[in-house]
């Protein structure tokens, strides 16, 4: 059996098609069953990054191998330039339209301003000679331009709304392209150095930085509890972790932190009440203020709660 999973899959497909051409043959049936099992074995093999040629094919495989690596250019300057050009075109057409309206208002063409139908059926002799086109023609072109401008504007807004890559994810992709990617010209990989124009397709999470910290800790401890078992690459320097398990670990840590922040002040106030010192000194007020501040800081650090939500949670 071929060692290359891709060649095994391609061979299996090719032979299956040939076997279907003679379904009545017993030899064909035997061959078909043999090929079916080889296809199954071929698909069960793990296709690693090393299967792809060096250069853009392998880089594309690497970027797609994990959500953290999905970094691309936003081309913000290009979008701004295109928007400015279309904006200026629309401005000129708008000025031309306003000039047509003023001309009809000045020289008795109110009928064409009050009825779009009359304006469409307007006689050519009533149209000023210096007009390069009629008003309906200009409006049609203006509609096309404004729709193109609106679509481009919304696309630019969507790209602008994408999150910036974290420093950790950026370093991972940069390190791979400079060292392990291989066979890439300097000009073709120059986009990775424009960090301010890069966006990440990684779904935004409230505690992504905590995920990274936990992954670094697990890497230092050489913990295989959350490391994925299906290797995507033969490169031992690249590690993949099970996102579901990482998320559960982070949720567990945050839950423990919340319980600590809730139970410690309650326990301290209980001890003060037992000792009879509660309400007699300023320590109680300091304790409440301190843990309220810590709780607010924890909300800001571990969640994306807005200011009024933090105030409401702290007041509660």
BAKE-334944 format. One line per 8 residues: number of its first residue (from 1); for each residue x, y, z of C-alpha. Coordinates in nm, 3 decimals, m for minus. Layout:
NUM) X,Y,Z; ...
***
This chain:
1) 0.000,0.000,0.000; 0.134,0.347,m0.082; 0.280,0.540,0.207; 0.140,0.867,0.073; m0.226,0.901,0.188; m0.312,1.129,m0.101; m0.186,0.883,m0.361; m0.374,0.605,m0.186
9) m0.698,0.803,m0.197; m0.652,0.897,m0.562; m0.575,0.539,m0.659; m0.877,0.412,m0.474; m1.112,0.654,m0.652; m0.966,0.566,m0.991; m1.004,0.192,m0.944; m1.356,0.219,m0.801
17) m1.470,0.396,m1.117; m1.317,0.120,m1.327; m1.487,m0.150,m1.119; m1.829,0.012,m1.161; m1.805,m0.029,m1.538; m1.833,m0.412,m1.508; m2.062,m0.486,m1.207; m2.160,m0.833,m1.330
25) m1.808,m0.974,m1.309; m1.719,m1.171,m0.996; m1.359,m1.060,m1.034; m1.481,m0.703,m1.049; m1.672,m0.750,m0.723; m1.366,m0.892,m0.550; m1.150,m0.613,m0.680; m1.410,m0.355,m0.575
33) m1.419,m0.487,m0.216; m1.040,m0.487,m0.199; m1.024,m0.131,m0.327; m1.297,m0.020,m0.086; m1.090,m0.145,0.208; m0.780,0.030,0.071; m0.979,0.352,0.032; m1.088,0.324,0.394
41) m0.729,0.271,0.507; m0.615,0.561,0.289; m0.865,0.800,0.440; m0.786,0.686,0.793; m0.427,0.797,0.758; m0.342,1.140,0.894; m0.245,1.394,0.629; 0.026,1.607,0.783
49) 0.164,1.942,0.671; 0.468,1.768,0.530; 0.238,1.610,0.271; 0.209,1.949,0.100; 0.492,2.107,m0.099; 0.695,2.382,0.065; 0.588,2.738,0.000; 0.230,2.864,m0.018
57) 0.070,2.513,m0.016; 0.233,2.421,0.315; 0.183,2.770,0.459; m0.190,2.751,0.375; m0.208,2.414,0.553; m0.033,2.561,0.857; m0.263,2.864,0.877; m0.569,2.641,0.850
65) m0.441,2.391,1.109; m0.546,2.607,1.405; m0.774,2.907,1.459; m0.490,3.094,1.629; m0.285,3.091,1.306; m0.555,3.240,1.080; m0.384,3.578,1.031; m0.434,3.784,0.714
73) m0.389,4.140,0.591; m0.685,4.375,0.610; m0.552,4.607,0.336; m0.687,4.908,0.522; m0.504,5.163,0.305; m0.634,5.001,m0.015; m0.990,5.006,0.117; m0.952,5.370,0.220
81) m0.817,5.462,m0.123; m1.102,5.286,m0.304; m1.359,5.446,m0.075; m1.210,5.791,m0.135; m1.219,5.743,m0.513; m1.580,5.626,m0.515; m1.674,5.900,m0.270; m1.529,6.164,m0.502
89) m1.706,6.014,m0.804; m2.037,6.027,m0.618; m1.964,6.384,m0.510; m1.915,6.492,m0.873; m2.232,6.317,m0.984; m2.424,6.471,m0.695; m2.300,6.818,m0.795; m2.405,6.751,m1.156
97) m2.750,6.641,m1.041; m2.790,6.954,m0.830; m2.688,7.166,m1.130; m2.957,7.002,m1.345; m3.220,7.071,m1.080; m3.117,7.437,m1.052; m3.128,7.477,m1.432; m3.482,7.337,m1.462
105) m3.595,7.551,m1.168; m3.449,7.864,m1.326; m3.576,7.813,m1.685; m3.927,7.683,m1.626; m3.868,7.312,m1.607; m4.060,7.257,m1.283; m4.269,6.987,m1.452; m3.965,6.763,m1.488
113) m3.877,6.817,m1.122; m4.227,6.729,m1.003; m4.284,6.418,m1.218; m4.020,6.149,m1.275; m4.235,6.010,m1.557; m4.237,6.342,m1.743; m3.864,6.369,m1.689; m3.817,6.025,m1.843
121) m4.038,6.111,m2.145; m3.878,6.451,m2.187; m3.830,6.576,m2.542; m3.466,6.604,m2.650; m3.519,6.964,m2.766; m3.596,7.073,m2.407; m3.271,6.934,m2.270; m2.989,7.192,m2.240
129) m2.708,7.124,m2.485; m2.434,7.137,m2.222; m2.586,6.844,m2.036; m2.377,6.533,m2.105; m2.669,6.307,m2.014; m3.028,6.320,m1.901; m3.128,6.327,m1.536; m3.272,5.968,m1.540
137) m2.946,5.842,m1.691; m2.746,6.025,m1.426; m2.967,5.887,m1.147; m2.922,5.534,m1.277; m2.544,5.570,m1.277; m2.557,5.736,m0.936; m2.759,5.444,m0.797; m2.500,5.196,m0.922
145) m2.215,5.399,m0.774; m2.381,5.452,m0.438; m2.457,5.080,m0.404; m2.096,4.992,m0.486; m1.979,5.250,m0.234; m2.216,5.123,0.037; m2.110,4.761,m0.016; m1.742,4.853,m0.004
153) m1.801,5.067,0.305; m1.974,4.784,0.489; m1.701,4.538,0.390; m1.439,4.777,0.521; m1.635,4.811,0.845; m1.657,4.432,0.884; m1.283,4.393,0.832; m1.215,4.676,1.075
161) m1.431,4.501,1.333; m1.217,4.186,1.323; m0.989,4.144,1.621; m0.619,4.210,1.608; m0.398,3.903,1.651; m0.257,3.851,1.995; 0.118,3.889,2.040; 0.145,3.516,2.106
169) m0.040,3.413,1.788; 0.156,3.664,1.581; 0.488,3.532,1.710; 0.384,3.174,1.632; 0.300,3.251,1.268; 0.603,3.477,1.226; 0.837,3.211,1.366; 0.695,2.946,1.136
177) 0.725,3.163,0.825; 1.080,3.268,0.905; 1.205,2.924,1.005; 0.983,2.627,0.925; 0.781,2.762,0.632; 1.074,2.754,0.392; 1.097,2.818,0.021; 0.927,3.159,0.034
185) 1.067,3.473,m0.121; 1.115,3.777,0.099; 0.876,3.986,m0.108; 0.597,3.726,m0.088; 0.621,3.698,0.292; 0.662,4.071,0.362; 0.294,4.099,0.458; 0.356,3.926,0.790
193) 0.573,4.217,0.908; 0.287,4.468,0.870; 0.145,4.379,1.209; m0.083,4.683,1.239; m0.273,4.578,0.925; m0.322,4.215,1.027; m0.650,4.070,1.150; m0.730,3.736,1.305
201) m1.015,3.509,1.197; m1.001,3.339,1.535; m1.340,3.362,1.706; m1.313,3.618,1.983; m1.321,3.479,2.333; m1.344,3.664,2.658; m1.040,3.492,2.810; m0.816,3.424,2.508
209) m0.510,3.556,2.691; m0.580,3.321,2.979; m0.597,3.034,2.730; m0.252,3.129,2.604; m0.113,3.150,2.957; m0.255,2.807,3.038; m0.111,2.658,2.718; 0.234,2.797,2.800
217) 0.211,2.653,3.150; 0.109,2.313,3.015; 0.392,2.324,2.763; 0.645,2.396,3.037; 0.503,2.112,3.245; 0.498,1.883,2.936; 0.138,1.799,3.016; m0.035,1.574,2.765
225) m0.376,1.603,2.932; m0.503,1.863,2.686; m0.262,1.805,2.396; m0.430,1.665,2.087; m0.346,1.307,2.006; m0.388,1.334,1.627; m0.062,1.486,1.508; m0.106,1.735,1.224
233) 0.262,1.772,1.159; 0.584,1.579,1.201; 0.750,1.896,1.333; 0.807,1.842,1.706; 0.833,2.218,1.765; 0.465,2.273,1.678; 0.215,2.179,1.949; m0.163,2.159,1.918
241) m0.400,2.160,2.213; m0.759,2.050,2.245; m0.958,2.375,2.251; m1.253,2.214,2.426; m1.038,2.091,2.715; m0.855,2.423,2.737; m1.191,2.603,2.758; m1.308,2.370,3.033
249) m0.987,2.426,3.229; m1.021,2.804,3.197; m1.387,2.792,3.302; m1.290,2.583,3.604; m1.017,2.832,3.704; m1.252,3.130,3.669; m1.519,2.951,3.874; m1.267,2.882,4.151
257) m1.158,3.248,4.144; m1.518,3.370,4.173; m1.583,3.138,4.466; m1.270,3.265,4.640; m1.367,3.630,4.586; m1.714,3.560,4.726; m1.623,3.338,5.020; m1.319,3.517,5.165
265) m1.497,3.846,5.253; m1.797,3.653,5.390; m1.566,3.442,5.608; m1.376,3.749,5.731; m1.699,3.931,5.815; m1.825,3.622,5.994; m1.506,3.607,6.203; m1.548,3.976,6.287
273) m1.906,3.919,6.399; m1.801,3.627,6.618; m1.528,3.836,6.777; m1.769,4.125,6.821; m1.553,4.369,6.625; m1.778,4.411,6.322; m1.902,4.765,6.282; m1.674,4.900,6.556
281) m1.371,4.976,6.341; m1.301,5.092,5.987; m1.163,4.751,5.896; m1.505,4.634,5.778; m1.540,4.920,5.530; m1.184,4.871,5.404; m1.251,4.499,5.359; m1.567,4.559,5.157
289) m1.401,4.826,4.941; m1.095,4.607,4.878; m1.288,4.301,4.762; m1.527,4.514,4.558; m1.224,4.658,4.378; m1.073,4.312,4.328; m1.405,4.179,4.196; m1.434,4.469,3.949
297) m1.076,4.414,3.834; m1.146,4.043,3.782; m1.451,4.125,3.569; m1.245,4.364,3.357; m0.958,4.117,3.315; m1.148,3.794,3.247; m1.457,3.919,3.062; m1.558,4.180,2.805
305) m1.815,4.337,3.033; m1.898,4.699,2.962; m1.852,4.975,3.219; m2.215,4.992,3.326; m2.225,4.610,3.359; m1.919,4.617,3.585; m2.076,4.892,3.798; m2.403,4.700,3.826
313) m2.225,4.374,3.919; m2.010,4.550,4.179; m2.310,4.728,4.331; m2.498,4.399,4.354
***
